[in-house]
Amino acid sequence: MKNKLAKLIDVKSIVTLLLTTVFCTLAVRRDISAEQFITIFTVVISFYFGTQYQKNNKNNEEDNYHDN
């Protein structure tokens, strides 16, 4: 459980959550349009999940290398 919490609190996760909160707030207040929100949100989420995928893929490759 502590390991999952530690992973959640890494910098990328914090930045992603903060940006999501800020842009949701701006969208609700109608300070930005829905189109702008979707564009920005898509970039942020894609970056976050892309880096997570790359990190997991790298870890799997290292595990496979050590198993052989």
LOSEMAR-402092 format. One record per atom (N, C-alpha, C): residue number from 1; residue in one letter; atom name; x, y, z. Coordinates in Angstrom, 1 decimal. Each point is the difference from the previous one (the first is absolute). Layout:
! residues N
NUM; A; CA; X; Y; Z
...
! end
This chain:
! residues 68
1; M; N; 0.8; -1.2; 0.0
1; M; CA; -0.8; 1.2; 0.0
1; M; C; 0.9; 1.3; 0.0
2; K; N; 1.0; -0.1; 0.8
2; K; CA; 0.9; 1.2; 0.1
2; K; C; 0.7; 0.2; -1.4
3; N; N; 0.3; -1.1; -0.7
3; N; CA; 0.6; 0.2; -1.3
3; N; C; -0.9; 0.7; -1.0
4; K; N; -1.3; -0.4; 0.0
4; K; CA; -0.9; 0.7; -0.9
4; K; C; -0.2; 1.4; 0.4
5; L; N; 0.0; 0.3; 1.3
5; L; CA; -0.1; 1.4; 0.4
5; L; C; 1.2; 0.8; -0.4
6; A; N; 1.2; -0.6; 0.1
6; A; CA; 1.2; 0.7; -0.4
6; A; C; 0.0; 0.3; -1.5
7; K; N; -0.5; -1.0; -0.8
7; K; CA; -0.1; 0.2; -1.4
7; K; C; -1.0; 1.1; -0.4
8; L; N; -1.1; 0.1; 0.7
8; L; CA; -1.0; 1.0; -0.2
8; L; C; 0.6; 1.4; 0.3
9; I; N; 0.9; 0.1; 0.9
9; I; CA; 0.5; 1.3; 0.4
9; I; C; 1.2; 0.5; -0.8
10; D; N; 0.4; -0.7; -1.0
10; D; CA; 1.1; 0.5; -0.8
10; D; C; -0.4; 1.3; -0.7
11; V; N; 1.0; 0.7; -0.5
11; V; CA; -0.1; 1.3; -0.6
11; V; C; -1.0; 0.0; -1.2
12; K; N; 0.1; -0.9; -0.9
12; K; CA; -0.8; -0.1; -1.1
12; K; C; -1.5; -0.1; 0.4
13; S; N; -0.2; -0.8; 0.9
13; S; CA; -1.4; -0.2; 0.5
13; S; C; -0.6; 1.3; 0.6
14; I; N; 0.8; 0.6; 0.8
14; I; CA; -0.4; 1.2; 0.7
14; I; C; -0.3; 1.1; -1.1
15; V; N; 0.9; 0.2; -0.9
15; V; CA; -0.2; 1.0; -1.1
15; V; C; -1.3; -0.4; -0.8
16; T; N; -0.1; -1.2; -0.4
16; T; CA; -1.2; -0.4; -0.7
16; T; C; -1.3; 0.3; 0.7
17; L; N; 0.0; -0.4; 1.3
17; L; CA; -1.2; 0.3; 0.8
17; L; C; -0.3; 1.5; 0.1
18; L; N; 1.0; 0.7; 0.3
18; L; CA; -0.1; 1.5; 0.1
18; L; C; -0.5; 0.6; -1.3
19; L; N; 0.6; -0.3; -1.1
19; L; CA; -0.5; 0.5; -1.3
19; L; C; -1.4; -0.4; -0.3
20; T; N; -0.3; -1.2; 0.3
20; T; CA; -1.4; -0.5; -0.2
20; T; C; -1.0; 0.9; 0.8
21; T; N; 0.3; 0.2; 1.3
21; T; CA; -0.8; 0.8; 0.8
21; T; C; -0.1; 1.4; -0.4
22; V; N; 1.1; 0.6; -0.4
22; V; CA; 0.0; 1.4; -0.5
22; V; C; -0.9; 0.1; -1.3
23; F; N; 0.2; -0.8; -0.9
23; F; CA; -0.7; 0.1; -1.3
23; F; C; -1.5; -0.4; 0.2
24; C; N; -0.3; -0.9; 0.9
24; C; CA; -1.4; -0.3; 0.3
24; C; C; -0.7; 1.3; 0.6
25; T; N; 0.7; 0.6; 0.9
25; T; CA; -0.5; 1.2; 0.6
25; T; C; -0.2; 1.1; -1.0
26; L; N; 1.0; 0.2; -0.9
26; L; CA; -0.1; 1.1; -1.0
26; L; C; -1.2; -0.3; -0.9
27; A; N; -0.2; -1.3; -0.4
27; A; CA; -1.1; -0.4; -0.9
27; A; C; -1.3; 0.3; 0.7
28; V; N; -0.1; -0.4; 1.3
28; V; CA; -1.3; 0.2; 0.7
28; V; C; -0.3; 1.5; 0.1
29; R; N; 1.0; 0.8; 0.2
29; R; CA; -0.2; 1.5; 0.1
29; R; C; -0.1; 0.6; -1.3
30; R; N; 0.1; -0.8; -1.1
30; R; CA; -0.1; 0.5; -1.4
30; R; C; 1.1; 1.0; -0.3
31; D; N; 1.2; -0.1; 0.6
31; D; CA; 1.1; 0.8; -0.3
31; D; C; 0.7; -0.5; -1.3
32; I; N; -0.2; -1.3; -0.3
32; I; CA; 0.6; -0.5; -1.2
32; I; C; -1.2; -0.8; -0.7
33; S; N; 0.1; -0.2; -1.3
33; S; CA; -1.0; -0.7; -0.7
33; S; C; 0.2; -1.5; 0.2
34; A; N; -1.1; -0.7; -0.4
34; A; CA; 0.1; -1.4; 0.1
34; A; C; 1.0; -0.6; -0.9
35; E; N; 0.2; 0.6; -1.2
35; E; CA; 1.0; -0.4; -1.0
35; E; C; 1.4; 0.1; 0.6
36; Q; N; 0.3; 1.2; 0.6
36; Q; CA; 1.3; 0.2; 0.6
36; Q; C; 0.2; -1.0; 1.1
37; F; N; -1.0; -0.3; 0.9
37; F; CA; 0.1; -0.9; 1.1
37; F; C; 0.4; -1.4; -0.6
38; I; N; -0.8; -0.5; -1.0
38; I; CA; 0.3; -1.3; -0.5
38; I; C; 1.4; -0.1; -0.6
39; T; N; 0.4; 1.0; -0.7
39; T; CA; 1.4; 0.0; -0.6
39; T; C; 1.1; -0.1; 1.1
40; I; N; -0.1; 0.9; 1.0
40; I; CA; 1.0; 0.0; 1.1
40; I; C; -0.1; -1.3; 0.8
41; F; N; -1.2; -0.4; 0.4
41; F; CA; -0.2; -1.2; 0.8
41; F; C; 0.6; -1.2; -0.7
42; T; N; -0.3; -0.1; -1.3
42; T; CA; 0.5; -1.2; -0.8
42; T; C; 1.5; 0.0; 0.0
43; V; N; 0.6; 1.1; -0.2
43; V; CA; 1.5; 0.0; 0.0
43; V; C; 0.6; -0.4; 1.4
44; V; N; -0.6; 0.6; 1.0
44; V; CA; 0.5; -0.3; 1.4
44; V; C; -0.2; -1.5; 0.3
45; I; N; -1.2; -0.5; -0.2
45; I; CA; -0.2; -1.4; 0.3
45; I; C; 0.8; -1.0; -0.9
46; S; N; 0.1; 0.4; -1.3
46; S; CA; 0.8; -0.9; -0.9
46; S; C; 1.5; 0.0; 0.4
47; F; N; 0.5; 1.1; 0.4
47; F; CA; 1.4; 0.1; 0.5
47; F; C; 0.1; -0.9; 1.3
48; Y; N; -0.9; 0.2; 0.9
48; Y; CA; 0.1; -0.8; 1.2
48; Y; C; -0.1; -1.5; -0.2
49; F; N; -1.0; -0.5; -0.8
49; F; CA; -0.1; -1.4; -0.2
49; F; C; 1.1; -0.5; -0.9
50; G; N; 0.4; 0.8; -0.9
50; G; CA; 1.2; -0.4; -0.9
50; G; C; 1.2; -0.2; 0.8
51; T; N; 0.3; 0.9; 0.9
51; T; CA; 1.2; -0.2; 0.8
51; T; C; -0.1; -1.2; 0.9
52; Q; N; -1.2; -0.2; 0.6
52; Q; CA; -0.3; -1.2; 0.8
52; Q; C; 0.2; -1.3; -0.8
53; Y; N; -0.5; 0.0; -1.2
53; Y; CA; 0.1; -1.2; -0.8
53; Y; C; 1.5; -0.3; -0.4
54; Q; N; 0.7; 1.1; -0.3
54; Q; CA; 1.4; -0.1; -0.3
54; Q; C; 0.8; -0.6; 1.2
55; K; N; -0.3; 0.5; 1.1
55; K; CA; 0.6; -0.4; 1.3
55; K; C; -0.2; -1.5; 0.2
56; N; N; -1.3; -0.4; -0.1
56; N; CA; -0.4; -1.4; 0.3
56; N; C; 0.6; -0.9; -1.1
57; N; N; 0.1; 0.5; -1.2
57; N; CA; 0.6; -0.8; -1.1
57; N; C; 1.5; -0.2; 0.2
58; K; N; 0.6; 1.0; 0.5
58; K; CA; 1.5; -0.1; 0.3
58; K; C; 0.2; -0.9; 1.1
59; N; N; -0.8; 0.0; 1.1
59; N; CA; 0.1; -0.9; 1.1
59; N; C; -0.2; -1.4; -0.4
60; N; N; -1.0; -0.3; -0.9
60; N; CA; -0.2; -1.3; -0.5
60; N; C; 1.1; -0.6; -0.8
61; E; N; 0.6; 0.9; -0.8
61; E; CA; 1.2; -0.4; -0.9
61; E; C; 1.1; -0.4; 0.9
62; E; N; 0.3; 0.8; 1.1
62; E; CA; 1.1; -0.3; 0.9
62; E; C; -0.3; -1.3; 0.8
63; D; N; -1.2; -0.3; 0.3
63; D; CA; -0.4; -1.2; 0.7
63; D; C; 0.2; -1.2; -0.9
64; N; N; -0.3; 0.1; -1.3
64; N; CA; 0.2; -1.0; -1.0
64; N; C; 1.4; -0.3; -0.2
65; Y; N; 0.8; 1.1; 0.0
65; Y; CA; 1.5; -0.2; -0.2
65; Y; C; 0.6; -0.7; 1.1
66; H; N; -0.4; 0.3; 1.2
66; H; CA; 0.6; -0.7; 1.2
66; H; C; -0.5; -1.5; 0.1
67; D; N; -1.2; -0.3; -0.5
67; D; CA; -0.5; -1.3; 0.0
67; D; C; 0.7; -1.0; -0.9
68; N; N; 0.6; 0.6; -1.1
68; N; CA; 0.6; -0.9; -1.0
68; N; C; 1.4; -0.2; 0.4
! end
